[in-house]
Amino acid sequence: MLAVFSEGALRWTEDRHHRRHRHEDDHGHPNFLHCYNEDGNNCSLQGSPSVIGSNLTAGASIAGSTPFEIVAGVASKRPFEYFNQRGARSVRSRLGELVSGTGMSFLSLDVLGVGPDANIYDHSELKYAGDANPWLIWTNDNTGYREYMRFPTGIAKVRAPAPWFIHGIYLGSPLGIAAIGGSAQVRFTASPGLPSVQRDAQPLTYEVGDTVWEAAPSGGTRFARRCVAAGTLYATVPASMPNGTVSTPGTLVVNSATGLAVGQYISVAGLDSGAAKKITAIDGTNVTYTLPAGTVGPGAAISFAAPRFETLYAANGPTVTTAVNLTIATEQRFVTVTASGRTVTLPMAPFDGETHEVKGNGAFTVTIAGNGANVDGAASYTQSTNRSNTRVRFNSTSGEWEVR
């Protein structure tokens, strides 16, 4: 017998007819990685050996074992696999994954239900898709595959290869590390509009700095929107939102936590003037939030606090034209009024340096209302001459709009 031994205890037994050697570890598993026995007795592979051989075929290992077999340079039975099951979820990783169709998978990572063949809840795969494509990373959300990351190289013959970042790519910083800012991770994406739901169809949360680029920009229109006040965006108000009570600042006791999730921004009626609060933990019906403030009685209505964005334009942005009274949004910088006796109301809660220009296009003047902040020392400002153009810029130190 020729054999390569692995670690473990070595046992042998003898009967009255002939001698048999059993090479096993303390658990009764063979000590052979690759073996051959001339008389065919007691030569088997059991348990979970790792096999690397030159002529050992896939059928040579006993059913139920999970070897990684390389035959003539080919993984002949299955990829090198790690499987770890804990409760209702398990994780699986495969190196040298075998896939059907075109392309070659190098590594796959899965989150599954119970058992190695259970439903895949999440799948990521590093895959080479041929000379015309770079290495691709794919993800599966049970509705199909989609590419979510690409680092093209020069050999891929794409329009431009990936840039060279000699020190890596850092967006934001780890949460809670004050020495380096302690800010949230920043997200960049492109979309025809502002995405309002995340992967699981829940409302989408935006942090300060998150930027949404226009997927198909055109001249004179916005090319991106950047979040300047964190919040949770939703396409429609959920049919049923929970209500709650705050007896201890920082803890909201709700009638149901359905629809709420850690990281969302909410507003509670009557609490801290409705200021946005970020959910940091949910334990049953106890919802922890920051910044803690005030108390509120039972049944207070809860709503999502929407984010605010500034719109990024070229130097000459588009014009909003109106013949009626209008409350403008943060991104509406240039406003032209075409009828007399009209009022343009500025955005509430502006950011420092926010600028708007209001033009009266006719023989009349326009009134500009501050919407809670003064305009040059008064609640509103009325143009003094017909066809005037008034530029206002918010100064956060003085807390008012300045006519410039």
MARFI-347487 format. One record per residue (C-alpha): residue number from 1; x, y, z. Coordinates in nm, 4 decimals. Example, Ala and Ser with C-alpha at 12.3 -4.5 7.8 and 13.67 -1.06 7.14 Angstrom:
<pts>
(1, (1.2300, -0.4500, 0.7800))
(2, (1.3670, -0.1060, 0.7140))
</pts>
This chain:
<pts>
(1, (0.0000, 0.0000, 0.0000))
(2, (0.1210, 0.3443, -0.0884))
(3, (-0.0268, 0.6310, 0.1068))
(4, (0.0182, 0.9883, 0.2193))
(5, (-0.0828, 1.0267, 0.5820))
(6, (-0.2614, 1.3239, 0.7369))
(7, (-0.2503, 1.4116, 1.1045))
(8, (-0.4316, 1.1891, 1.3519))
(9, (-0.3914, 0.8756, 1.5593))
(10, (-0.2845, 0.5543, 1.3845))
(11, (-0.4677, 0.2305, 1.4742))
(12, (-0.4354, -0.1328, 1.3699))
(13, (-0.6181, -0.4566, 1.4589))
(14, (-0.5335, -0.8267, 1.4101))
(15, (-0.7559, -1.1308, 1.3818))
(16, (-0.6637, -1.5013, 1.3717))
(17, (-0.6876, -1.5360, 0.9936))
(18, (-0.4736, -1.2489, 0.8755))
(19, (-0.3553, -0.9083, 0.9728))
(20, (-0.5394, -0.5951, 0.8656))
(21, (-0.4128, -0.2453, 0.9199))
(22, (-0.6668, 0.0316, 0.9784))
(23, (-0.5231, 0.3776, 0.9436))
(24, (-0.7757, 0.6039, 1.1123))
(25, (-0.7896, 0.9146, 1.3266))
(26, (-0.9593, 0.9308, 1.6657))
(27, (-1.2976, 0.9753, 1.4985))
(28, (-1.2664, 0.6674, 1.2761))
(29, (-1.1825, 0.8584, 0.9575))
(30, (-0.9019, 0.7352, 0.7305))
(31, (-0.5690, 0.9103, 0.7424))
(32, (-0.5179, 0.8923, 0.3655))
(33, (-0.5337, 1.1854, 0.1307))
(34, (-0.4668, 0.9543, -0.1671))
(35, (-0.4187, 0.5816, -0.1381))
(36, (-0.3929, 0.2549, -0.3258))
(37, (-0.4274, -0.0956, -0.1807))
(38, (-0.3165, -0.4018, -0.3804))
(39, (-0.5652, -0.6466, -0.2273))
(40, (-0.8498, -0.3903, -0.2239))
(41, (-0.9215, -0.4180, 0.1499))
(42, (-0.9766, -0.1219, 0.3824))
(43, (-0.8994, 0.1532, 0.1366))
(44, (-1.1750, 0.4132, 0.1350))
(45, (-1.2297, 0.7842, 0.1660))
(46, (-1.4991, 0.8917, 0.4111))
(47, (-1.6055, 1.1977, 0.6051))
(48, (-1.4854, 1.5233, 0.4538))
(49, (-1.1406, 1.4692, 0.3073))
(50, (-0.9718, 1.7232, 0.0816))
(51, (-0.8427, 1.5405, -0.2233))
(52, (-0.5854, 1.6602, -0.4715))
(53, (-0.4921, 1.3781, -0.7046))
(54, (-0.3640, 1.2985, -1.0531))
(55, (-0.5933, 1.0085, -1.1458))
(56, (-0.8569, 0.9974, -0.8727))
(57, (-1.1930, 1.0469, -1.0454))
(58, (-1.5042, 1.2082, -0.9052))
(59, (-1.6685, 0.8710, -0.8498))
(60, (-1.3814, 0.7365, -0.6397))
(61, (-1.4844, 0.9236, -0.3239))
(62, (-1.7683, 0.7933, -0.1140))
(63, (-2.1098, 0.9618, -0.1509))
(64, (-2.1650, 1.2302, 0.1062))
(65, (-1.8062, 1.3477, 0.1195))
(66, (-1.7157, 1.6942, -0.0030))
(67, (-1.3714, 1.6763, -0.1636))
(68, (-1.2191, 1.9281, -0.3986))
(69, (-1.0676, 1.7045, -0.6645))
(70, (-0.8291, 1.8245, -0.9303))
(71, (-0.7875, 1.5797, -1.2198))
(72, (-0.5478, 1.6859, -1.4945))
(73, (-0.5823, 2.0423, -1.3765))
(74, (-0.9651, 2.0333, -1.3737))
(75, (-1.1923, 2.0512, -1.0697))
(76, (-1.3636, 1.7218, -1.1409))
(77, (-1.6271, 1.6917, -0.8709))
(78, (-1.7200, 2.0308, -0.7297))
(79, (-1.5614, 2.3617, -0.6311))
(80, (-1.3754, 2.4062, -0.3082))
(81, (-1.6672, 2.4752, -0.0771))
(82, (-1.7197, 2.6082, 0.2743))
(83, (-2.0660, 2.5675, 0.4276))
(84, (-2.1696, 2.6997, 0.7677))
(85, (-2.5243, 2.6607, 0.8940))
(86, (-2.6526, 2.8474, 1.1967))
(87, (-3.0272, 2.8437, 1.2619))
(88, (-3.2551, 2.9718, 0.9868))
(89, (-2.9670, 3.1081, 0.7776))
(90, (-2.6488, 2.9574, 0.6407))
(91, (-2.3539, 3.0866, 0.4434))
(92, (-2.1675, 2.9178, 0.1605))
(93, (-1.8559, 3.0137, -0.0310))
(94, (-1.7200, 2.8393, -0.3384))
(95, (-1.3802, 2.8799, -0.4983))
(96, (-1.3490, 2.7663, -0.8585))
(97, (-1.7255, 2.7622, -0.9030))
(98, (-1.8634, 2.5540, -1.1909))
(99, (-2.1270, 2.7433, -1.3873))
(100, (-2.3245, 2.6723, -1.7022))
(101, (-2.3234, 2.8973, -2.0061))
(102, (-2.0522, 3.1411, -2.0987))
(103, (-1.7995, 3.2853, -1.8607))
(104, (-1.5942, 3.1504, -1.5747))
(105, (-1.6705, 3.2048, -1.2071))
(106, (-1.3781, 3.2402, -0.9704))
(107, (-1.5581, 3.2952, -0.6404))
(108, (-1.9192, 3.2888, -0.5237))
(109, (-2.0672, 3.3882, -0.1871))
(110, (-2.4204, 3.2919, -0.0840))
(111, (-2.6635, 3.3408, 0.2024))
(112, (-2.9111, 3.0503, 0.2073))
(113, (-3.1950, 2.9076, 0.4080))
(114, (-3.1565, 2.5817, 0.5982))
(115, (-2.9407, 2.3289, 0.4142))
(116, (-2.6908, 2.3541, 0.1267))
(117, (-2.9625, 2.3361, -0.1413))
(118, (-3.2030, 2.5850, 0.0179))
(119, (-3.3333, 2.9070, -0.1344))
(120, (-3.0584, 3.1617, -0.2023))
(121, (-3.1368, 3.4924, -0.0317))
(122, (-2.8298, 3.6729, -0.1614))
(123, (-2.5630, 3.5762, -0.4106))
(124, (-2.2428, 3.7503, -0.5140))
(125, (-2.0092, 3.6164, -0.7783))
(126, (-1.6730, 3.7248, -0.9171))
(127, (-1.6846, 3.6198, -1.2798))
(128, (-1.4752, 3.6589, -1.5935))
(129, (-1.7051, 3.6922, -1.8918))
(130, (-1.4575, 3.6647, -2.1782))
(131, (-1.2046, 3.8817, -2.3552))
(132, (-1.4614, 4.1487, -2.4379))
(133, (-1.5516, 4.2007, -2.0708))
(134, (-1.3600, 4.2713, -1.7518))
(135, (-1.4003, 4.0865, -1.4259))
(136, (-1.7621, 4.1234, -1.3223))
(137, (-1.9270, 4.1022, -0.9832))
(138, (-2.2886, 3.9893, -0.9982))
(139, (-2.5620, 3.9770, -0.7391))
(140, (-2.8862, 3.7807, -0.7328))
(141, (-3.1989, 3.9068, -0.5559))
(142, (-3.4164, 3.6152, -0.6693))
(143, (-3.5411, 3.8104, -0.9713))
(144, (-3.2346, 3.7609, -1.1920))
(145, (-2.8735, 3.8616, -1.2245))
(146, (-2.7561, 4.2179, -1.2502))
(147, (-2.4101, 4.3687, -1.2678))
(148, (-2.3438, 4.6053, -0.9806))
(149, (-1.9703, 4.6640, -0.9950))
(150, (-1.7183, 4.6777, -1.2766))
(151, (-1.3495, 4.7558, -1.2798))
(152, (-1.2556, 4.7463, -1.6477))
(153, (-0.8928, 4.7071, -1.7472))
(154, (-0.7126, 4.8209, -2.0609))
(155, (-0.7301, 4.4755, -2.2187))
(156, (-1.1104, 4.4828, -2.1973))
(157, (-1.1139, 4.7450, -2.4785))
(158, (-1.3830, 4.9524, -2.3099))
(159, (-1.4192, 5.3269, -2.3602))
(160, (-1.1901, 5.3986, -2.0662))
(161, (-1.0213, 5.1629, -1.8185))
(162, (-1.0624, 5.2060, -1.4472))
(163, (-0.8586, 5.4913, -1.2967))
(164, (-0.5555, 5.4137, -1.0857))
(165, (-0.6117, 5.5004, -0.7193))
(166, (-0.2766, 5.4318, -0.5580))
(167, (-0.4163, 5.4766, -0.2062))
(168, (-0.7529, 5.3100, -0.2635))
(169, (-1.1000, 5.4624, -0.2848))
(170, (-1.2539, 5.6099, 0.0293))
(171, (-1.6051, 5.7575, 0.0422))
(172, (-1.6967, 5.9001, 0.3798))
(173, (-1.5490, 5.7362, 0.6869))
(174, (-1.6362, 5.4641, 0.9382))
(175, (-1.9315, 5.5654, 1.1530))
(176, (-1.8577, 5.6885, 1.5010))
(177, (-1.4865, 5.7595, 1.4550))
(178, (-1.4772, 6.1260, 1.5476))
(179, (-1.1038, 6.1632, 1.4767))
(180, (-1.1657, 6.1216, 1.1030))
(181, (-1.5030, 6.2894, 1.0820))
(182, (-1.7408, 6.0189, 1.1959))
(183, (-1.9638, 6.0849, 0.8939))
(184, (-2.1762, 5.8299, 0.7143))
(185, (-2.0614, 5.6462, 0.4066))
(186, (-2.1427, 5.8469, 0.0935))
(187, (-2.3338, 5.6854, -0.1904))
(188, (-2.3110, 5.7803, -0.5589))
(189, (-2.5618, 5.6486, -0.8076))
(190, (-2.7213, 5.7394, -1.1409))
(191, (-3.0928, 5.7347, -1.2119))
(192, (-3.3537, 5.9109, -1.4270))
(193, (-3.5078, 6.0358, -1.0997))
(194, (-3.4590, 6.0087, -0.7243))
(195, (-3.4913, 5.6400, -0.6267))
(196, (-3.7416, 5.6176, -0.3417))
(197, (-3.7277, 5.2482, -0.2505))
(198, (-3.4392, 5.0200, -0.1612))
(199, (-3.3815, 4.6569, -0.2636))
(200, (-3.6478, 4.5133, -0.0316))
(201, (-3.9049, 4.7753, -0.1463))
(202, (-3.8771, 4.9680, 0.1816))
(203, (-3.8429, 5.3502, 0.1780))
(204, (-3.4924, 5.4572, 0.0794))
(205, (-3.2788, 5.6529, 0.3267))
(206, (-3.0380, 5.9234, 0.2086))
(207, (-2.7443, 6.0509, 0.4123))
(208, (-2.5831, 6.3921, 0.3723))
(209, (-2.3525, 6.3803, 0.0702))
(210, (-2.5376, 6.1065, -0.1180))
(211, (-2.5438, 6.2085, -0.4829))
(212, (-2.7782, 6.0978, -0.7597))
(213, (-2.6465, 6.1712, -1.1093))
(214, (-2.8870, 6.2140, -1.3968))
(215, (-2.8767, 5.9013, -1.6104))
(216, (-2.9512, 6.0962, -1.9299))
(217, (-2.8603, 6.4650, -1.8807))
(218, (-2.9187, 6.7299, -2.1466))
(219, (-2.7855, 7.0824, -2.1907))
(220, (-2.9132, 7.3402, -1.9425))
(221, (-3.0794, 7.0862, -1.7154))
(222, (-2.9609, 6.9485, -1.3830))
(223, (-2.6804, 6.6963, -1.3918))
(224, (-2.7008, 6.5765, -1.0306))
(225, (-2.8754, 6.6155, -0.6983))
(226, (-2.6862, 6.6048, -0.3700))
(227, (-2.8430, 6.5366, -0.0312))
(228, (-2.7977, 6.8307, 0.2079))
(229, (-3.0330, 6.7115, 0.4840))
(230, (-3.0612, 6.3400, 0.5651))
(231, (-3.3989, 6.1729, 0.5449))
(232, (-3.6025, 5.8751, 0.4289))
(233, (-3.7699, 5.9084, 0.0908))
(234, (-4.0857, 5.7246, -0.0081))
(235, (-4.2840, 5.7097, -0.3294))
(236, (-4.6179, 5.7008, -0.1484))
(237, (-4.7083, 5.7323, 0.2172))
(238, (-4.7532, 5.3821, 0.3631))
(239, (-5.1179, 5.2901, 0.4135))
(240, (-5.0653, 5.2387, 0.7841))
(241, (-4.7908, 5.3986, 0.9893))
(242, (-4.7465, 5.3164, 1.3591))
(243, (-4.7986, 5.5671, 1.6380))
(244, (-4.6114, 5.5955, 1.9632))
(245, (-4.5336, 5.7481, 2.2992))
(246, (-4.2171, 5.9106, 2.4323))
(247, (-4.1953, 5.9047, 2.8117))
(248, (-3.8154, 5.8868, 2.8181))
(249, (-3.6294, 6.1040, 2.5650))
(250, (-3.4560, 5.8803, 2.3147))
(251, (-3.7037, 5.5905, 2.3317))
(252, (-4.0229, 5.5777, 2.1279))
(253, (-4.2695, 5.3085, 2.2339))
(254, (-4.4794, 5.2161, 1.9309))
(255, (-4.7984, 5.0174, 1.8902))
(256, (-4.6206, 4.8238, 1.6126))
(257, (-4.2713, 4.8422, 1.4629))
(258, (-4.3961, 4.7238, 1.1213))
(259, (-4.2575, 4.9497, 0.8480))
(260, (-3.9810, 5.0923, 1.0656))
(261, (-3.6139, 4.9966, 1.0296))
(262, (-3.2783, 5.0938, 1.1776))
(263, (-3.1271, 5.3863, 0.9874))
(264, (-3.4577, 5.5460, 0.8843))
(265, (-3.5393, 5.9076, 0.9638))
(266, (-3.8783, 5.9717, 1.1211))
(267, (-4.0775, 6.2640, 1.2561))
(268, (-4.3056, 6.2297, 1.5583))
(269, (-4.5963, 6.4715, 1.5899))
(270, (-4.5464, 6.7088, 1.8819))
(271, (-4.1925, 6.5927, 1.9541))
(272, (-3.9159, 6.8505, 1.9239))
(273, (-4.1214, 7.0550, 1.6747))
(274, (-4.1302, 6.7573, 1.4387))
(275, (-3.7511, 6.7531, 1.3896))
(276, (-3.6113, 6.4503, 1.2075))
(277, (-3.4954, 6.1632, 1.4289))
(278, (-3.2764, 5.8738, 1.3173))
(279, (-3.3690, 5.5217, 1.4333))
(280, (-3.0645, 5.3531, 1.5884))
(281, (-3.2200, 5.0349, 1.7322))
(282, (-3.5504, 4.8458, 1.7441))
(283, (-3.6262, 4.6016, 2.0262))
(284, (-3.9831, 4.4778, 2.0074))
(285, (-4.1962, 4.7916, 2.0370))
(286, (-3.9114, 5.0059, 2.1748))
(287, (-3.7564, 5.2257, 1.9076))
(288, (-3.4356, 5.4072, 2.0022))
(289, (-3.3620, 5.7289, 1.8164))
(290, (-3.1232, 6.0240, 1.8068))
(291, (-3.1122, 6.3042, 1.8845))
(292, (-3.3173, 6.2385, 2.1997))
(293, (-3.5446, 6.5239, 2.3036))
(294, (-3.8740, 6.5929, 2.4806))
(295, (-4.1706, 6.3734, 2.5556))
(296, (-4.5019, 6.3178, 2.3793))
(297, (-4.8251, 6.1526, 2.4866))
(298, (-4.9787, 5.8283, 2.3603))
(299, (-5.0877, 5.7952, 2.0003))
(300, (-4.8491, 6.0501, 1.8489))
(301, (-4.8415, 6.0154, 1.4697))
(302, (-4.5164, 5.8938, 1.3115))
(303, (-4.4116, 5.9830, 0.9582))
(304, (-4.0950, 5.9555, 0.7522))
(305, (-3.8799, 6.2692, 0.7497))
(306, (-3.7939, 6.3336, 0.3852))
(307, (-3.4393, 6.4310, 0.2787))
(308, (-3.3558, 6.7610, 0.1098))
(309, (-3.1396, 6.7976, -0.1981))
(310, (-2.9537, 7.0737, -0.3724))
(311, (-2.9602, 7.0571, -0.7486))
(312, (-2.6389, 7.0812, -0.9443))
(313, (-2.6696, 7.2699, -1.2716))
(314, (-2.4357, 7.4195, -1.5213))
(315, (-2.3760, 7.7933, -1.4695))
(316, (-2.7044, 7.8680, -1.6491))
(317, (-2.9806, 7.6559, -1.5003))
(318, (-3.3382, 7.6230, -1.6226))
(319, (-3.6064, 7.8857, -1.5504))
(320, (-3.9310, 7.8249, -1.3635))
(321, (-4.2049, 8.0385, -1.5211))
(322, (-4.5287, 8.1025, -1.3301))
(323, (-4.8427, 8.3170, -1.3538))
(324, (-4.9660, 8.2154, -1.0050))
(325, (-4.8381, 8.2382, -0.6490))
(326, (-4.5616, 7.9817, -0.6086))
(327, (-4.3567, 7.8271, -0.3269))
(328, (-4.0298, 7.7301, -0.4891))
(329, (-3.8086, 7.4323, -0.4105))
(330, (-3.4395, 7.4389, -0.3250))
(331, (-3.3368, 7.3416, -0.6781))
(332, (-3.5470, 7.6133, -0.8463))
(333, (-3.2942, 7.8934, -0.8671))
(334, (-3.4321, 8.1121, -1.1479))
(335, (-3.7989, 8.2205, -1.1360))
(336, (-3.9849, 8.4370, -1.3878))
(337, (-4.3305, 8.5754, -1.2955))
(338, (-4.5660, 8.6663, -1.5832))
(339, (-4.8686, 8.8106, -1.3980))
(340, (-4.9096, 9.1029, -1.1563))
(341, (-4.9901, 9.0787, -0.7867))
(342, (-4.8048, 8.7518, -0.7393))
(343, (-4.5918, 8.6280, -0.4479))
(344, (-4.2957, 8.3939, -0.4723))
(345, (-4.2312, 8.2123, -0.1419))
(346, (-3.8766, 8.0967, -0.0749))
(347, (-3.7924, 7.7430, 0.0481))
(348, (-3.8215, 7.6622, 0.4178))
(349, (-3.5047, 7.5653, 0.6109))
(350, (-3.2514, 7.6846, 0.3485))
(351, (-2.8818, 7.6000, 0.3619))
(352, (-2.6072, 7.8592, 0.3930))
(353, (-2.5398, 8.0272, 0.0586))
(354, (-2.8615, 7.9064, -0.1066))
(355, (-2.9386, 8.1533, -0.3837))
(356, (-3.2500, 8.2362, -0.5894))
(357, (-3.3336, 8.5016, -0.8465))
(358, (-3.6868, 8.6336, -0.9067))
(359, (-3.7728, 8.8287, -1.2216))
(360, (-4.0963, 9.0198, -1.2935))
(361, (-4.1621, 8.9913, -1.6668))
(362, (-4.4071, 9.2795, -1.7152))
(363, (-4.5218, 9.6191, -1.5906))
(364, (-4.5561, 9.5040, -1.2313))
(365, (-4.3540, 9.4153, -0.9231))
(366, (-4.3253, 9.0829, -0.7397))
(367, (-4.3353, 9.0116, -0.3656))
(368, (-4.0810, 8.7669, -0.2225))
(369, (-4.1824, 8.5938, 0.1059))
(370, (-3.9205, 8.4514, 0.3405))
(371, (-4.1218, 8.1474, 0.4607))
(372, (-4.0127, 8.1777, 0.8233))
(373, (-3.6896, 8.3701, 0.7633))
(374, (-3.6682, 8.7449, 0.7063))
(375, (-3.5776, 8.8946, 0.3698))
(376, (-3.3503, 9.1913, 0.4360))
(377, (-3.4981, 9.2481, 0.7822))
(378, (-3.8657, 9.1932, 0.7006))
(379, (-4.0951, 8.8925, 0.6558))
(380, (-4.1262, 8.9727, 0.2852))
(381, (-3.9707, 9.1950, 0.0221))
(382, (-4.1513, 9.3735, -0.2634))
(383, (-3.9613, 9.4876, -0.5693))
(384, (-3.9502, 9.8636, -0.6094))
(385, (-3.9631, 9.8879, -0.9897))
(386, (-4.1290, 9.7042, -1.2729))
(387, (-3.9394, 9.4288, -1.4535))
(388, (-3.6909, 9.4011, -1.1674))
(389, (-3.4655, 9.1026, -1.1062))
(390, (-3.4016, 9.0327, -0.7376))
(391, (-3.1280, 8.7991, -0.6171))
(392, (-3.1560, 8.6650, -0.2613))
(393, (-2.8925, 8.4604, -0.0817))
(394, (-2.9370, 8.2932, 0.2576))
(395, (-2.6922, 8.3770, 0.5362))
(396, (-2.7027, 8.1099, 0.8081))
(397, (-2.5203, 8.3329, 1.0582))
(398, (-2.7815, 8.6086, 1.0484))
(399, (-3.0591, 8.3616, 0.9708))
(400, (-3.2069, 8.5699, 0.6904))
(401, (-3.2217, 8.6085, 0.3150))
(402, (-3.0013, 8.8918, 0.1899))
(403, (-3.0992, 9.0896, -0.1198))
(404, (-2.7895, 9.1184, -0.3380))
</pts>
